[in-house]
Amino acid sequence: MQYTDIRFPNLGINLFHVGRYIAIGDFQIMYYGIIIACGFFAGLLVAQKEARRTGQNPEIYLDYLLCMVVPAILGARAYYVIFSWDYYKANPGEILNIRGGGLGIVGGVMAAILVLVIFAKVRKQKLLLMLDTLTMGLLIGQIMGRWGNFFNREAFGGFTDGLFSMQIPVEYFERYGRVGELSQAGLLEHLVDVTAGGQTVSCIQVHPTFLYEGLWNCMVLLIIFLYRKHKKNDGEMFCIYLMGYGLGRFWIEGLRVDQLQIGHIGIAVTQVVCICIFIGGLLGMLHMKRKSKKSHLAN
């Protein structure tokens, strides 16, 4: 087994020579960035198709994407930096080094929504309708984006011997100076020796939380897809997204070993945010249902 291999032993899946980037001369293009870009593009295509279905101008969503991309990336970076401030306070030169890793998807989504509020007002569009139209595209982007974590060997959980357990050679982290992450997470206490090709390699064996979140978001996407023809009010699909994503991410975040913490009190900030997201989606849906009921009685 080579240091670039990744195994899912209980599924019988062995992936060989999993790289992190494409090299053009001395310049490296990270798979993470390629996947994020593809996620933006795929999300746009889905949103434009939904726009056509609902009688909207699909070009509006291209205009929005062009306005949103940079703020979303900056929002994702700001979220990560703010809640990792102890490190960045001592290393301010790393704050803008996005290539070194460190994006918080929750911050990116928040920034994208803020841009949408402004965009809809300026372009005189219906905000709730746009939110519904973008919901499935957003989920597609998130599902794809999580595979960037796979190539980077990040955003995984603690030790497990469950069905989806994932093995990554410790040598990989040694080569990229990341053994400290494993030590801090307590993963070096649960190493697994894997023998392959006459060679024994020490591996961490962890929850592939990127995969859990991708599968969960696929389920949320299916629910929204099935519900969309039955909605009575604009905004309902977005509320389902908030409830579904908030609930799933709360659970998955609890498994991760790289949680962003609130100070030193041991509470994962993203779990707190996800509780608020879920409650916001639930209250929004209840408000819309109550509004529909009053409108029905009035008629």
C-alpha positions as CSV (number, residue, x, y, z in Angstrom):
1,M,0.0,0.0,0.0
2,Q,1.4,3.4,-1.1
3,Y,1.1,6.6,0.9
4,T,-1.2,8.0,-1.8
5,D,-3.7,5.1,-1.5
6,I,-7.1,5.2,0.2
7,R,-9.0,2.1,1.3
8,F,-12.5,1.4,2.4
9,P,-11.8,-2.0,3.9
10,N,-15.3,-3.0,4.9
11,L,-16.6,-2.2,1.4
12,G,-13.8,-3.9,-0.4
13,I,-12.8,-0.7,-2.2
14,N,-9.1,0.1,-2.8
15,L,-8.2,3.4,-4.5
16,F,-4.6,3.7,-5.7
17,H,-2.5,6.8,-6.3
18,V,-5.1,9.3,-5.3
19,G,-3.5,12.7,-6.0
20,R,-4.2,16.2,-4.8
21,Y,-3.5,18.3,-7.9
22,I,-2.7,18.6,-11.6
23,A,0.8,20.0,-12.3
24,I,1.4,22.3,-15.3
25,G,5.1,22.8,-15.1
26,D,5.8,24.0,-11.6
27,F,2.3,25.3,-11.1
28,Q,-0.2,23.1,-9.2
29,I,-3.9,23.2,-9.8
30,M,-5.6,21.6,-6.8
31,Y,-8.4,19.1,-7.4
32,Y,-10.3,20.9,-4.6
33,G,-10.4,24.1,-6.6
34,I,-11.4,22.2,-9.8
35,I,-14.2,20.5,-8.0
36,I,-15.5,23.7,-6.5
37,A,-15.5,25.4,-9.9
38,C,-17.4,22.4,-11.4
39,G,-19.8,22.6,-8.5
40,F,-20.6,26.2,-9.2
41,F,-21.1,25.5,-12.9
42,A,-23.3,22.4,-12.3
43,G,-25.4,24.3,-9.8
44,L,-25.9,27.1,-12.3
45,L,-27.2,24.7,-14.9
46,V,-29.6,23.1,-12.5
47,A,-30.9,26.6,-11.3
48,Q,-31.3,27.7,-14.9
49,K,-33.3,24.6,-15.8
50,E,-35.6,25.2,-12.8
51,A,-35.9,28.9,-13.8
52,R,-37.2,27.8,-17.3
53,R,-39.6,25.5,-15.7
54,T,-41.1,28.3,-13.5
55,G,-41.2,30.9,-16.3
56,Q,-38.1,32.9,-15.2
57,N,-35.3,34.3,-17.3
58,P,-32.4,31.8,-16.8
59,E,-29.8,34.5,-17.6
60,I,-30.6,36.2,-14.3
61,Y,-28.9,33.3,-12.5
62,L,-25.7,33.6,-14.6
63,D,-25.6,37.3,-13.6
64,Y,-26.2,36.4,-10.0
65,L,-23.4,33.7,-10.1
66,L,-20.9,36.2,-11.5
67,C,-21.8,38.6,-8.6
68,M,-21.7,35.9,-5.9
69,V,-18.6,33.8,-6.6
70,V,-16.0,36.0,-5.0
71,P,-18.1,37.1,-2.0
72,A,-19.0,33.4,-1.3
73,I,-15.3,32.3,-1.3
74,L,-14.4,35.3,0.9
75,G,-17.3,34.5,3.2
76,A,-16.2,30.8,3.5
77,R,-12.6,31.9,4.2
78,A,-13.7,34.5,6.8
79,Y,-15.9,32.0,8.6
80,Y,-12.9,29.6,8.9
81,V,-10.4,32.3,9.9
82,I,-12.7,33.9,12.6
83,F,-13.2,30.6,14.4
84,S,-9.5,29.6,14.0
85,W,-8.3,33.0,15.2
86,D,-5.7,31.7,17.7
87,Y,-3.7,30.3,14.7
88,Y,-4.2,33.2,12.3
89,K,-3.5,35.8,15.0
90,A,0.0,34.3,15.3
91,N,0.2,33.8,11.5
92,P,-1.5,36.8,9.8
93,G,0.3,36.2,6.6
94,E,-1.7,33.0,6.2
95,I,-5.1,34.7,6.3
96,L,-5.4,35.1,2.5
97,N,-3.6,31.8,1.7
98,I,-6.7,30.0,0.5
99,R,-4.5,27.5,-1.3
100,G,-3.3,26.3,2.1
101,G,-6.8,25.1,2.9
102,G,-9.5,26.4,5.3
103,L,-13.0,27.2,3.9
104,G,-16.2,27.0,5.9
105,I,-19.1,26.2,3.6
106,V,-21.6,27.7,6.1
107,G,-19.9,31.1,5.8
108,G,-19.9,30.8,2.0
109,V,-23.6,30.1,1.9
110,M,-24.3,33.0,4.3
111,A,-22.4,35.3,2.0
112,A,-24.2,34.0,-1.1
113,I,-27.6,34.6,0.5
114,L,-26.6,38.1,1.5
115,V,-25.5,38.8,-2.1
116,L,-28.8,37.4,-3.3
117,V,-30.9,39.7,-1.1
118,I,-29.1,42.7,-2.6
119,F,-29.1,41.3,-6.1
120,A,-32.9,40.6,-6.0
121,K,-33.6,44.1,-4.7
122,V,-31.5,45.8,-7.3
123,R,-32.7,43.7,-10.2
124,K,-36.3,43.8,-8.9
125,Q,-36.7,40.0,-8.7
126,K,-38.7,37.9,-6.2
127,L,-36.3,36.9,-3.5
128,L,-38.2,33.9,-2.2
129,L,-38.7,32.6,-5.8
130,M,-35.0,33.0,-6.5
131,L,-34.1,31.2,-3.2
132,D,-36.3,28.2,-4.2
133,T,-34.8,28.2,-7.7
134,L,-31.3,28.1,-6.4
135,T,-31.9,25.5,-3.7
136,M,-31.3,22.4,-5.9
137,G,-28.3,24.0,-7.5
138,L,-26.9,24.8,-4.1
139,L,-27.2,21.2,-3.0
140,I,-25.6,20.0,-6.2
141,G,-22.6,22.3,-5.5
142,Q,-22.3,21.1,-1.9
143,I,-22.5,17.4,-2.9
144,M,-19.8,17.9,-5.4
145,G,-17.7,20.2,-3.3
146,R,-17.3,17.6,-0.5
147,W,-15.3,15.4,-2.8
148,G,-12.6,18.1,-2.6
149,N,-12.2,17.1,1.0
150,F,-11.7,13.5,-0.1
151,F,-8.7,14.5,-2.4
152,N,-7.3,16.7,0.4
153,R,-7.7,14.0,3.1
154,E,-9.5,16.4,5.4
155,A,-12.9,16.9,7.1
156,F,-13.0,13.3,8.4
157,G,-14.2,11.9,11.7
158,G,-12.7,9.9,14.5
159,F,-11.8,6.3,14.6
160,T,-14.4,3.8,13.5
161,D,-14.7,0.2,12.3
162,G,-18.1,0.7,10.7
163,L,-19.2,-0.2,7.2
164,F,-17.9,3.0,5.6
165,S,-14.6,3.3,7.6
166,M,-11.8,4.8,5.5
167,Q,-8.1,4.1,5.8
168,I,-5.4,6.7,5.0
169,P,-1.6,5.9,5.5
170,V,0.0,8.0,8.2
171,E,2.9,8.5,5.8
172,Y,0.7,10.8,3.8
173,F,0.3,13.2,6.7
174,E,4.0,12.9,7.5
175,R,5.0,14.0,4.0
176,Y,2.7,17.1,4.1
177,G,3.6,18.0,7.7
178,R,0.1,17.2,9.1
179,V,0.9,14.6,11.7
180,G,0.1,17.2,14.4
181,E,-3.6,17.1,13.2
182,L,-3.7,13.4,13.9
183,S,-2.1,13.7,17.3
184,Q,-4.4,16.5,18.4
185,A,-7.4,14.4,17.3
186,G,-6.2,11.3,19.2
187,L,-6.0,9.3,16.0
188,L,-2.5,8.1,16.5
189,E,-3.8,6.0,19.4
190,H,-6.0,4.0,17.1
191,L,-3.7,3.2,14.2
192,V,-4.4,0.1,12.0
193,D,-1.6,-1.9,10.3
194,V,-2.5,-2.8,6.7
195,T,-0.5,-5.4,4.9
196,A,-0.5,-5.3,1.1
197,G,2.0,-6.3,-1.5
198,G,4.3,-7.7,1.2
199,Q,4.4,-4.3,2.9
200,T,2.9,-3.3,6.2
201,V,1.7,0.3,6.5
202,S,0.2,2.2,9.5
203,C,-3.1,3.9,8.7
204,I,-5.7,6.0,10.4
205,Q,-9.2,4.5,10.1
206,V,-11.9,7.1,10.3
207,H,-15.4,8.2,9.5
208,P,-15.5,9.6,6.0
209,T,-17.8,12.5,7.0
210,F,-17.4,14.2,3.6
211,L,-19.2,11.1,2.2
212,Y,-21.9,11.1,4.9
213,E,-22.7,14.7,4.2
214,G,-22.7,14.1,0.4
215,L,-25.2,11.2,0.8
216,W,-27.3,13.2,3.3
217,N,-27.5,16.1,0.9
218,C,-28.5,13.7,-1.9
219,M,-31.5,12.6,0.2
220,V,-32.4,16.3,0.9
221,L,-32.1,17.0,-2.8
222,L,-34.5,14.1,-3.6
223,I,-37.0,15.3,-1.1
224,I,-37.0,18.8,-2.5
225,F,-37.2,17.5,-6.1
226,L,-40.3,15.5,-5.2
227,Y,-41.8,18.4,-3.3
228,R,-41.3,21.2,-5.8
229,K,-44.4,20.5,-7.8
230,H,-46.5,20.5,-4.7
231,K,-45.3,23.8,-3.1
232,K,-47.9,26.5,-2.5
233,N,-45.7,29.4,-1.5
234,D,-42.3,30.7,-2.7
235,G,-39.7,30.0,-0.2
236,E,-40.9,26.5,0.9
237,M,-38.2,24.6,-0.9
238,F,-35.5,26.8,0.6
239,C,-37.0,26.2,4.1
240,I,-36.9,22.4,3.5
241,Y,-33.2,22.9,2.6
242,L,-32.5,24.8,5.8
243,M,-34.2,22.1,7.9
244,G,-32.6,19.2,6.1
245,Y,-29.1,20.6,5.8
246,G,-29.2,22.0,9.4
247,L,-30.3,18.6,10.9
248,G,-27.8,16.5,8.9
249,R,-24.8,18.8,9.3
250,F,-25.4,19.0,13.1
251,W,-25.1,15.3,13.3
252,I,-22.1,15.0,11.0
253,E,-20.3,17.9,12.6
254,G,-20.4,16.0,15.9
255,L,-18.3,13.2,14.2
256,R,-15.6,15.4,12.8
257,V,-12.2,15.8,14.5
258,D,-11.5,19.2,12.9
259,Q,-14.4,21.1,14.4
260,L,-14.2,24.9,14.7
261,Q,-14.7,25.6,18.4
262,I,-16.3,28.6,20.2
263,G,-13.3,29.8,22.2
264,H,-12.0,27.2,24.5
265,I,-15.4,25.9,25.8
266,G,-15.5,22.9,23.6
267,I,-18.7,23.7,21.6
268,A,-18.6,23.3,17.8
269,V,-19.6,26.6,16.3
270,T,-21.1,24.9,13.2
271,Q,-23.4,22.8,15.4
272,V,-24.7,26.0,17.0
273,V,-25.2,27.6,13.6
274,C,-27.0,24.5,12.3
275,I,-29.4,24.5,15.2
276,C,-30.3,28.1,14.2
277,I,-30.5,27.2,10.6
278,F,-32.9,24.3,11.4
279,I,-35.1,26.5,13.6
280,G,-35.1,29.3,11.0
281,G,-36.3,26.8,8.3
282,L,-38.9,25.3,10.6
283,L,-40.3,28.7,11.6
284,G,-40.3,29.9,8.0
285,M,-42.2,26.8,6.8
286,L,-44.8,27.1,9.6
287,H,-45.3,30.8,8.8
288,M,-46.0,29.9,5.1
289,K,-48.4,27.1,6.0
290,R,-50.2,29.4,8.4
291,K,-50.3,32.1,5.6
292,S,-51.7,29.6,3.1
293,K,-54.4,28.4,5.6
294,K,-55.6,32.0,6.2
295,S,-55.7,32.7,2.5
296,H,-57.7,29.5,1.9
297,L,-60.2,30.4,4.7
298,A,-60.5,34.0,3.3
299,N,-61.5,32.6,-0.1
